[in-house]
Amino acid sequence: MDEIAYGGIVFNNAGEVLMRSPSGFWGGYVWTFAKGGKDPQDQSPEYTALREVREETGYVCEVIAPIPGAFESDTCVTKYFLLRPTGRVHNYDHETQEVRWVSKAEAFELISLTRTEKGRLRDTNALKSAIEVLQSF
């Protein structure tokens, strides 16, 4: 598995997590985090993560810190960044059918709806790691 994706786990000032529901529950994901592969014009992994979050959720964010670890799914390995929203510029793209701010506990419940074990494990472990990083600030 060679493909590396970059994504963002976004927390607002209330400590809520931004979740997205992929259109048609793509890949068996009911709720997950924004992520994607690097485009040729992307200058860095952080830029890729910020672009993917903007495209798939409509939120403009800033990077707070990298989230330790590389999280494997059925299709790629994802490296995440802890993000904070700075604004909302537009609606999300066709790859997303819904976005929602939820509590950390609700986020784990929504992740449990994912239909593949590897997908559930990836998002659960990424969220746990993100919460650890968030608590260090």
GITA-V804464 format. One record per residue. RES is the residue in three letters. PHI is phi in whole degrees, 0 to 359 (NA if undefined). D_LAST is the distance of its C-alpha to the last C-alpha in Angstrom with 2 decimals. Layout:
res->{RES;RES}
phi->{PHI;PHI}
d_last->{D_LAST;D_LAST}
//
This chain:
res->{MET;ASP;GLU;ILE;ALA;TYR;GLY;GLY;ILE;VAL;PHE;ASN;ASN;ALA;GLY;GLU;VAL;LEU;MET;ARG;SER;PRO;SER;GLY;PHE;TRP;GLY;GLY;TYR;VAL;TRP;THR;PHE;ALA;LYS;GLY;GLY;LYS;ASP;PRO;GLN;ASP;GLN;SER;PRO;GLU;TYR;THR;ALA;LEU;ARG;GLU;VAL;ARG;GLU;GLU;THR;GLY;TYR;VAL;CYS;GLU;VAL;ILE;ALA;PRO;ILE;PRO;GLY;ALA;PHE;GLU;SER;ASP;THR;CYS;VAL;THR;LYS;TYR;PHE;LEU;LEU;ARG;PRO;THR;GLY;ARG;VAL;HIS;ASN;TYR;ASP;HIS;GLU;THR;GLN;GLU;VAL;ARG;TRP;VAL;SER;LYS;ALA;GLU;ALA;PHE;GLU;LEU;ILE;SER;LEU;THR;ARG;THR;GLU;LYS;GLY;ARG;LEU;ARG;ASP;THR;ASN;ALA;LEU;LYS;SER;ALA;ILE;GLU;VAL;LEU;GLN;SER;PHE}
phi->{NA;262;290;248;247;234;211;230;250;257;242;269;294;274;82;277;255;272;247;233;255;294;304;66;52;309;68;87;274;269;222;203;250;291;195;179;280;286;269;305;276;290;274;197;303;298;298;301;299;296;294;297;297;299;293;268;233;86;261;272;227;235;279;265;191;289;262;299;111;233;247;269;240;287;242;195;250;247;250;250;238;280;236;232;289;244;172;232;257;199;288;284;278;294;283;239;258;196;235;205;272;222;291;301;298;297;299;297;296;295;299;295;282;301;276;251;298;298;294;299;296;302;290;297;293;296;294;301;296;297;296;300;295;302;291;276;257}
d_last->{33.40;32.65;30.84;27.16;25.31;21.96;19.98;16.93;15.09;14.28;12.25;13.34;12.14;14.03;12.09;15.26;15.91;18.51;21.41;24.63;28.07;30.02;33.53;36.05;33.38;33.62;33.40;33.27;29.82;29.84;26.11;23.72;21.20;22.40;23.34;26.32;28.12;28.10;30.68;32.77;31.34;27.66;26.49;23.55;21.76;18.96;21.86;23.39;20.34;20.03;23.83;24.08;21.54;23.51;26.81;26.14;24.19;25.12;21.56;20.57;16.93;14.74;12.93;9.17;9.73;12.65;12.82;14.79;18.34;21.31;22.45;26.22;28.22;31.97;31.99;29.25;26.14;22.95;19.87;16.96;14.12;11.11;12.35;12.27;15.82;17.42;20.84;23.54;26.54;28.90;29.71;28.72;31.31;33.98;31.84;29.99;31.84;29.09;25.40;23.68;20.42;20.13;18.19;16.60;19.84;22.00;20.40;21.46;24.85;25.35;24.57;27.21;29.81;29.70;33.13;32.44;31.05;29.39;27.71;26.45;25.19;23.45;21.54;20.80;19.42;17.41;15.84;15.16;13.49;11.40;10.33;9.44;7.24;5.67;5.45;3.84;0.00}
//
